[in-house]
Amino acid sequence: MLTCTYIVERIDGDYALLRRTDETDPKAEPKLVARVLLPMEIREGSRLLYEYLQYSIID
């Protein structure tokens, strides 16, 4: 099962751009995720854990 952490880089309407924190390639594109799949409390700069096909806020 894939487990990784993301930073909410930008919120744009119904979508959020997430950047993986363990990504080694600095040119990697951010991941576009529908906000309905994310916790309601997210803000730009929030740290998220992706585990078991769900996102949760960490810290």
Backbone torsions as a table, in degrees:
resi	resn	phi	psi	omega
1	MET	NA	133.9	179.8
2	LEU	-74.8	129.1	174.3
3	THR	-130.4	126.6	178.2
4	CYS	-154.9	168.5	179.7
5	THR	-117.8	149.8	-178.2
6	TYR	-133.6	157.5	169.5
7	ILE	-113.4	134.1	175.3
8	VAL	-75.2	107.9	-177.1
9	GLU	-80.1	-43.3	-178.0
10	ARG	-156.3	143.4	174.0
11	ILE	-109.5	126.1	-176.0
12	ASP	-132.0	90.6	-179.9
13	GLY	65.5	-119.5	-177.8
14	ASP	-88.5	7.2	-176.9
15	TYR	-129.8	157.9	174.9
16	ALA	-131.8	143.4	175.0
17	LEU	-97.6	122.8	-178.0
18	LEU	-112.9	135.9	176.3
19	ARG	-111.8	127.7	179.5
20	ARG	-70.4	132.8	-176.0
21	THR	-81.1	-21.5	-179.4
22	ASP	-98.9	9.9	179.8
23	GLU	-71.4	128.8	-179.1
24	THR	-89.5	-20.0	-179.7
25	ASP	-87.4	111.3	-178.5
26	PRO	-66.9	-16.5	179.8
27	LYS	-92.0	3.5	-178.3
28	ALA	-63.9	137.6	-179.9
29	GLU	-74.3	144.2	173.7
30	PRO	-67.6	156.5	-178.8
31	LYS	-92.4	128.7	178.4
32	LEU	-91.4	120.4	-175.8
33	VAL	-129.1	135.9	176.1
34	ALA	-65.3	135.8	-177.4
35	ARG	-63.6	-24.6	178.8
36	VAL	-62.8	-22.9	178.7
37	LEU	-87.1	-7.9	-175.3
38	LEU	-107.2	159.6	176.1
39	PRO	-60.1	144.1	-177.9
40	MET	-61.0	-29.3	-172.2
41	GLU	-82.4	2.9	-175.1
42	ILE	-64.4	148.9	174.1
43	ARG	-136.1	164.2	174.0
44	GLU	-61.1	130.5	-177.1
45	GLY	97.2	-9.3	177.7
46	SER	-64.2	145.1	175.0
47	ARG	-100.1	133.7	-177.3
48	LEU	-122.7	145.5	172.9
49	LEU	-107.8	128.3	175.6
50	TYR	-105.7	117.7	-176.3
51	GLU	-155.9	136.6	-179.7
52	TYR	54.1	41.7	176.6
53	LEU	64.1	23.4	178.4
54	GLN	-135.0	151.7	175.4
55	TYR	-105.6	138.8	174.6
56	SER	-139.5	151.2	-179.9
57	ILE	-78.7	137.2	174.9
58	ILE	-118.2	155.4	-178.0
59	ASP	84.5	NA	NA
